Amino acid sequence: MKYFKFLITICFLGLLFSCGADDDICESGEGTPRMKVSFKTLENEKEKTVDSLYVAVDYGSGKVELGKQTAITSRIIPLRVDESPYTDVYFRTSNNGTESKVRINYTTKSTYVSPGCGVKKTYENLNPVLDPTTTTPVKSIETGQNFIENEDKTNLYLLF
């Protein structure tokens, strides 16, 4: 009987200390949102499906390839999370083709979310600028929603 009470006490204490919030999981879009890019044709500005798109981003230590996607109408791209006021994004439609550079200028605001998620950055006053020396394959750009709170709205349109 003595061992049974001891076992019940140990189980109770184990349950007591194991109960807690799930702070180690960052769910339901609580993390830093990414920028949504969609595509249009230059002639009539209708939405376009891009056959293949290669994206690279300069996060401050050189270009990082985000890979190729095929037959897409939009792409989600993570921006820099340091204190830099801009992110350079490079787009190309073929593996060895020419690329267009778009500099995304913005201001950031940090908000504490939870111990598991840490700090969430939101981007405001988005001002994308197409490098005039690299107008192939992207001919022009068009601004969508000029702040990033979540990944629902398109922030940048690339015109091909």
PEUR-V77904 format. One record per residue. SS is DSSP state (h for helix, s for strand, l for the rest). PHI is phi in whole degrees, -180 to 180 (none if undefined). OMEGA is omega in radians with two decimals (NA if undefined). Layout:
ss->SS phi->PHI omega->OMEGA
ss->SS phi->PHI omega->OMEGA
This chain:
ss->l phi->none omega->-3.14
ss->h phi->-63 omega->3.13
ss->h phi->-69 omega->3.13
ss->h phi->-66 omega->3.10
ss->h phi->-64 omega->3.12
ss->h phi->-63 omega->3.12
ss->h phi->-64 omega->3.10
ss->h phi->-63 omega->-3.14
ss->h phi->-64 omega->3.12
ss->h phi->-63 omega->3.11
ss->h phi->-63 omega->3.13
ss->h phi->-64 omega->3.12
ss->h phi->-64 omega->3.08
ss->h phi->-62 omega->3.09
ss->h phi->-66 omega->-3.11
ss->h phi->-63 omega->-3.11
ss->h phi->-82 omega->3.14
ss->h phi->-86 omega->3.12
ss->l phi->-76 omega->3.13
ss->l phi->179 omega->-3.14
ss->l phi->-75 omega->3.10
ss->l phi->-87 omega->-3.11
ss->l phi->-78 omega->-3.09
ss->l phi->-86 omega->-3.14
ss->l phi->-118 omega->3.13
ss->l phi->-100 omega->-3.04
ss->l phi->-110 omega->2.97
ss->l phi->51 omega->3.02
ss->l phi->70 omega->-3.14
ss->l phi->-81 omega->-3.13
ss->l phi->-80 omega->3.13
ss->l phi->-66 omega->-3.11
ss->l phi->-74 omega->3.11
ss->l phi->-106 omega->-3.12
ss->s phi->-85 omega->3.11
ss->s phi->-101 omega->-3.14
ss->s phi->-116 omega->3.06
ss->s phi->-119 omega->-3.00
ss->s phi->-127 omega->3.10
ss->s phi->-138 omega->3.01
ss->l phi->-88 omega->-3.09
ss->l phi->-71 omega->-3.05
ss->l phi->-67 omega->-3.04
ss->l phi->-119 omega->3.11
ss->l phi->55 omega->3.04
ss->l phi->-94 omega->3.14
ss->s phi->-58 omega->-3.05
ss->l phi->-129 omega->2.99
ss->l phi->-95 omega->-3.14
ss->s phi->-90 omega->-3.11
ss->s phi->-62 omega->3.08
ss->s phi->-150 omega->-3.13
ss->s phi->-142 omega->3.05
ss->s phi->-106 omega->-3.12
ss->s phi->-126 omega->3.02
ss->s phi->-131 omega->-3.12
ss->s phi->-131 omega->3.06
ss->s phi->-96 omega->-3.13
ss->l phi->-93 omega->3.10
ss->l phi->109 omega->3.14
ss->l phi->-125 omega->-3.12
ss->l phi->105 omega->-3.10
ss->s phi->-72 omega->3.06
ss->s phi->-118 omega->3.12
ss->s phi->-75 omega->3.09
ss->s phi->-93 omega->3.05
ss->s phi->100 omega->-3.09
ss->s phi->-107 omega->2.97
ss->s phi->-130 omega->-3.11
ss->s phi->-118 omega->3.10
ss->s phi->49 omega->-3.11
ss->s phi->-121 omega->3.06
ss->l phi->-109 omega->3.08
ss->s phi->-156 omega->-3.13
ss->s phi->-144 omega->3.10
ss->s phi->-100 omega->-3.06
ss->s phi->-128 omega->3.06
ss->l phi->-74 omega->3.10
ss->l phi->-100 omega->3.13
ss->l phi->-66 omega->3.13
ss->l phi->-113 omega->3.05
ss->l phi->-85 omega->-3.08
ss->l phi->-88 omega->3.14
ss->l phi->-69 omega->-3.14
ss->l phi->-86 omega->-3.13
ss->s phi->-154 omega->3.01
ss->s phi->-136 omega->3.08
ss->s phi->-94 omega->-3.14
ss->s phi->-121 omega->-3.09
ss->s phi->-118 omega->-3.12
ss->s phi->-121 omega->2.99
ss->s phi->-149 omega->-3.08
ss->l phi->-103 omega->3.06
ss->l phi->-137 omega->-3.02
ss->l phi->-59 omega->-3.12
ss->l phi->-109 omega->-3.09
ss->l phi->-81 omega->3.09
ss->l phi->-71 omega->-3.12
ss->l phi->-123 omega->3.09
ss->s phi->-104 omega->-3.14
ss->s phi->-103 omega->3.07
ss->s phi->-122 omega->3.07
ss->s phi->-98 omega->3.13
ss->s phi->-100 omega->3.08
ss->s phi->-93 omega->-3.09
ss->s phi->-165 omega->2.91
ss->s phi->-117 omega->-3.10
ss->s phi->-116 omega->3.05
ss->s phi->-136 omega->-3.10
ss->s phi->-104 omega->3.13
ss->s phi->-135 omega->3.09
ss->s phi->-75 omega->-3.10
ss->s phi->-105 omega->-3.11
ss->s phi->-166 omega->3.10
ss->l phi->-62 omega->3.14
ss->l phi->-75 omega->-3.11
ss->l phi->-86 omega->-3.11
ss->s phi->79 omega->-3.06
ss->s phi->-104 omega->3.10
ss->s phi->-104 omega->3.07
ss->s phi->-100 omega->2.98
ss->s phi->-116 omega->-3.08
ss->s phi->-109 omega->-3.12
ss->s phi->-127 omega->3.09
ss->s phi->54 omega->3.12
ss->s phi->-63 omega->3.12
ss->s phi->-138 omega->3.13
ss->s phi->-78 omega->3.14
ss->s phi->-131 omega->3.08
ss->s phi->-82 omega->3.10
ss->l phi->-63 omega->-3.06
ss->l phi->-66 omega->3.13
ss->l phi->-85 omega->-3.10
ss->l phi->-125 omega->-3.10
ss->l phi->-99 omega->3.03
ss->l phi->-130 omega->0.03
ss->l phi->-85 omega->3.14
ss->l phi->-81 omega->-3.09
ss->l phi->-85 omega->-3.08
ss->s phi->-158 omega->3.07
ss->s phi->-129 omega->3.12
ss->s phi->-139 omega->-3.11
ss->s phi->-83 omega->3.03
ss->l phi->-100 omega->3.08
ss->l phi->-67 omega->-3.01
ss->l phi->-93 omega->3.00
ss->l phi->-144 omega->-3.12
ss->s phi->-121 omega->3.04
ss->l phi->-106 omega->3.10
ss->l phi->-145 omega->-3.05
ss->l phi->-105 omega->-3.08
ss->l phi->-84 omega->-3.05
ss->l phi->-95 omega->3.10
ss->l phi->-78 omega->-3.13
ss->l phi->-100 omega->-3.08
ss->s phi->-147 omega->3.04
ss->s phi->-111 omega->3.03
ss->s phi->-99 omega->3.14
ss->s phi->-103 omega->-3.12
ss->l phi->-104 omega->NA
